[in-house]
Amino acid sequence: MARQISLQQDLVSIYWDYQNISDTKIAKNLLLYASSLGFIAKRKVYSNWCEGSKAKSVLATLDFDCIDVCHKFKNAVDFKLVMDCGSDSSDIVILISGDSYCEILIDDLRRNGKKVIVFARQKSAKLCLNNLADMFYFVDDLPKLVENKNQLKSTSLYEKINYNEAIEYLVKAINTALDQKKRTGLGYINNLMMQLFTKDQGICSIYVSNGKKFKNFSQFVDAAVRDGKVQRQGQELFLIELDKLAA
C-alpha cells in the first residue's frame, strides 16, 4: 500500500527584489527549493529592467514574471513589490531581499496567516528580519537547502485518488488558475491538478466509491458538475459557493 502524502500542497509565491539581490545563478535553486514546499503559484522578480537585459532573458526562460518598475521616485521597486505581495493569496511567501521595508510586509503577511521565508545577502541583510520571518536564510545557503530537501523527498505516491479528494484538488486548481488570472479551461485545470497532487508524475486514476474509475478527466468533471461542485461553461470551469468549497 502506498504511503499517504499530504492531501493538498501549499501554494507558494516568490517575490524577488532583483535590485537588492541581482544574481541569476540562484534562480534554479530557488525554484527547486520553492517547489519542495508546494506548488509555485507566482514567481515575480522586480527591477528597472534595461532593454535587452540578459538577466531578464534568463529569468524569463524560467517562467519568472519580470516586473519592470520605472524609477519615477525613490524606492519604486520596493513599493511595487510590497503592493503586489500584500494582496497575495498563497500559503507561503518567499521574499528575496534584505531591505528594511520587509519588516512591515512580513508583519502583515504573518498576520494574515501566511508563512514567510526570507533570503538575503549575508553582508547587507537587516538582521531584524531573522527574528520576524518564519525562516531566514542567506542566498548562499540555497544549494545546501536544495540538496537536503532532495535527500528527504519521498518517492512514494498514491497510485489512485478517491472522488472526494479529487474534488478538493479540482477546487484548489480552479482557485489557483483564477489567482494567476488564467482561463480555467479543462486542459489547464487538469495540468494544475496533476501538479498539485504529485508535482511530477500526475494523478494516475480517480476512483468513485464503488471502486470504478473515471475513464478520463472530462468524465470526472461531468460528475462534479452533476453533483453541484463546479459549474461548466463550454470548456471552462467555475466554482460554486467558493467560500464553502475552497480548502
URZI-V461456 format. One record per residue. N is the residue number from 0. RES is the residue in three letters. SS is DSSP state (h for helix, s for strand, l for the rest). OMEGA is omega in whole degrees, -180 to 180 (NA if undefined). BURIAL is + if it has 9 or more other C-alpha atoms within 8 Angstrom, else -. Layout:
n = [N;N]
res = [RES;RES]
ss = [SS;SS]
omega = [OMEGA;OMEGA]
burial = [BURIAL;BURIAL]
//
This chain:
n = [0;1;2;3;4;5;6;7;8;9;10;11;12;13;14;15;16;17;18;19;20;21;22;23;24;25;26;27;28;29;30;31;32;33;34;35;36;37;38;39;40;41;42;43;44;45;46;47;48;49;50;51;52;53;54;55;56;57;58;59;60;61;62;63;64;65;66;67;68;69;70;71;72;73;74;75;76;77;78;79;80;81;82;83;84;85;86;87;88;89;90;91;92;93;94;95;96;97;98;99;100;101;102;103;104;105;106;107;108;109;110;111;112;113;114;115;116;117;118;119;120;121;122;123;124;125;126;127;128;129;130;131;132;133;134;135;136;137;138;139;140;141;142;143;144;145;146;147;148;149;150;151;152;153;154;155;156;157;158;159;160;161;162;163;164;165;166;167;168;169;170;171;172;173;174;175;176;177;178;179;180;181;182;183;184;185;186;187;188;189;190;191;192;193;194;195;196;197;198;199;200;201;202;203;204;205;206;207;208;209;210;211;212;213;214;215;216;217;218;219;220;221;222;223;224;225;226;227;228;229;230;231;232;233;234;235;236;237;238;239;240;241;242;243;244;245;246]
res = [MET;ALA;ARG;GLN;ILE;SER;LEU;GLN;GLN;ASP;LEU;VAL;SER;ILE;TYR;TRP;ASP;TYR;GLN;ASN;ILE;SER;ASP;THR;LYS;ILE;ALA;LYS;ASN;LEU;LEU;LEU;TYR;ALA;SER;SER;LEU;GLY;PHE;ILE;ALA;LYS;ARG;LYS;VAL;TYR;SER;ASN;TRP;CYS;GLU;GLY;SER;LYS;ALA;LYS;SER;VAL;LEU;ALA;THR;LEU;ASP;PHE;ASP;CYS;ILE;ASP;VAL;CYS;HIS;LYS;PHE;LYS;ASN;ALA;VAL;ASP;PHE;LYS;LEU;VAL;MET;ASP;CYS;GLY;SER;ASP;SER;SER;ASP;ILE;VAL;ILE;LEU;ILE;SER;GLY;ASP;SER;TYR;CYS;GLU;ILE;LEU;ILE;ASP;ASP;LEU;ARG;ARG;ASN;GLY;LYS;LYS;VAL;ILE;VAL;PHE;ALA;ARG;GLN;LYS;SER;ALA;LYS;LEU;CYS;LEU;ASN;ASN;LEU;ALA;ASP;MET;PHE;TYR;PHE;VAL;ASP;ASP;LEU;PRO;LYS;LEU;VAL;GLU;ASN;LYS;ASN;GLN;LEU;LYS;SER;THR;SER;LEU;TYR;GLU;LYS;ILE;ASN;TYR;ASN;GLU;ALA;ILE;GLU;TYR;LEU;VAL;LYS;ALA;ILE;ASN;THR;ALA;LEU;ASP;GLN;LYS;LYS;ARG;THR;GLY;LEU;GLY;TYR;ILE;ASN;ASN;LEU;MET;MET;GLN;LEU;PHE;THR;LYS;ASP;GLN;GLY;ILE;CYS;SER;ILE;TYR;VAL;SER;ASN;GLY;LYS;LYS;PHE;LYS;ASN;PHE;SER;GLN;PHE;VAL;ASP;ALA;ALA;VAL;ARG;ASP;GLY;LYS;VAL;GLN;ARG;GLN;GLY;GLN;GLU;LEU;PHE;LEU;ILE;GLU;LEU;ASP;LYS;LEU;ALA;ALA]
ss = [l;l;l;l;l;l;l;l;l;s;s;s;s;s;s;s;s;l;l;l;l;l;l;h;h;h;h;h;h;h;h;h;h;h;h;h;h;s;s;s;s;s;s;s;s;s;s;l;l;l;l;l;l;h;h;h;h;h;h;h;h;l;l;l;s;s;s;s;l;l;l;l;l;l;l;h;h;h;h;h;h;h;h;h;h;h;l;l;l;l;l;s;s;s;s;s;l;l;l;l;l;h;h;h;h;h;h;h;h;h;h;l;l;l;s;s;s;s;s;s;l;l;l;l;l;l;l;l;h;h;h;h;l;l;s;s;s;s;h;h;h;h;h;h;h;h;h;h;h;h;h;h;l;l;l;l;l;l;l;l;s;s;h;h;h;h;h;h;h;h;h;h;h;h;h;h;h;h;h;l;l;l;l;l;s;h;h;h;h;h;h;h;h;h;h;h;h;h;l;l;l;l;l;l;l;s;s;l;l;l;l;l;s;l;l;l;h;h;h;h;h;h;h;h;h;h;l;l;l;s;s;s;s;l;l;s;s;s;s;l;l;h;h;h;h;l;l]
omega = [-179;177;-175;172;179;-177;-179;175;173;172;-176;175;179;175;-170;174;-174;177;179;179;-174;-178;-179;-177;-179;-170;-176;178;177;179;178;179;-179;-179;177;-180;-178;-180;-178;-179;-179;176;-174;179;-169;175;170;-170;176;179;-179;-178;178;180;179;-180;179;-178;180;179;177;177;171;175;-175;-177;-179;-178;179;-179;178;177;-176;178;-179;179;-180;-179;-179;179;-179;-179;-179;-175;-178;-179;-177;-178;-180;178;-178;177;177;178;175;-177;176;-177;-176;-180;-180;-177;-179;-179;-180;178;-179;-179;-179;177;179;173;-179;173;-176;178;-177;170;-178;175;-173;-173;-173;-175;172;-173;-180;-179;179;-178;-176;-176;174;175;-179;179;168;-177;178;180;-172;-179;-180;178;180;179;180;179;-179;180;-177;-174;179;179;-179;-178;172;172;178;-180;-178;-173;-178;177;-179;177;179;177;179;180;-179;178;179;177;179;179;179;179;178;-178;177;174;-175;178;-177;-178;-179;179;177;179;179;178;180;180;180;-177;-173;-177;-171;-167;177;178;-180;-177;174;-175;173;-172;-179;177;178;-179;176;-179;-178;-177;-179;178;176;179;179;179;179;178;179;-179;178;180;179;173;178;175;-174;180;-178;-177;180;-177;172;-180;-175;-175;-180;-175;-175;180;NA]
burial = [-;-;-;-;-;-;-;-;+;+;+;+;+;+;+;+;+;+;+;-;+;-;-;-;-;+;+;-;+;+;-;+;+;+;+;-;+;+;+;+;+;+;+;+;+;+;+;+;-;-;-;-;-;-;-;+;+;+;+;+;-;-;-;+;+;+;-;-;+;-;+;-;-;-;-;+;+;+;-;+;+;+;-;-;-;+;-;-;-;+;+;+;+;+;+;+;+;+;-;-;-;+;+;-;+;+;+;+;+;+;-;-;-;+;+;+;+;+;+;+;+;-;-;-;+;+;-;-;+;+;-;+;+;-;-;+;+;+;+;-;-;+;-;-;+;+;-;-;+;-;-;-;-;-;-;-;+;+;-;+;+;+;+;-;+;+;+;+;+;+;+;+;+;+;+;+;+;+;-;-;-;-;-;+;+;+;-;+;+;+;+;+;+;+;+;+;+;+;+;-;-;+;+;-;+;+;+;+;-;-;-;-;-;+;-;-;-;-;+;+;-;-;-;+;+;-;-;-;+;+;+;+;-;-;-;+;+;+;+;+;-;-;-;-;+;+;-]
//
